[in-house]
Amino acid sequence: MTMAMPLANEFDAEEPVIEAIRAGDRYAFDEFTRRQTRWVRGVVFGVLGNRDGLDDVCQQIWSAVWQRATELRDTRSWRSWLYRMARNLAVDAGRDATRRRHRDRTPDLAAPPRETACPAQRAASVEQGHRVLGAIQGLPAIYREPFVLRHLNDWSYRQIADVMGLPVDSVETRLVRARRLLREALRGEQG
């Protein structure tokens, strides 16, 4: 009986791409950016709690990745390196936004609603999406960050623990609390 080799983790598969980026391969960088944009946006959203400046911060992150790729000595640690860079730039952007007191409170991170037969159903779907995103924005960052990584980016508990530098048990606890807070917030809006 032969045992099948486990498939490489999607994160491990990026190591050769990271090497190519470090060597100045723009195509590899574009491909890496395309594949990792969703989770980078999730990290930024998890820190900021809203879409204010989301695109600008992501652009800064990708620019920094291109400029600093040679600083990454161990390509196996690219995920933590990118997470720290994304988180730090998002924190800086959040501080800047607070100083400027410029806030756009319209959440629009959700995917467009599915087409339904009735305009009232479409409106209700959009309204529900805004309520959920508003509740996510209201979570304290300590719970919002792992929640976004898990539920919007579909990361495993282990992946979240690795990039956040936490034990898996702590990630699980934060996710349980985040879900509880979301349920309470959404119930509060209905009642």
Summary of the structure (lengths in Angstrom):
residues: 191
radius of gyration: 18.6
end to end distance: 59.3
largest distance: 65.1
contacts: 506
relative contact order: 0.11
helix: 74%
strand: 0%
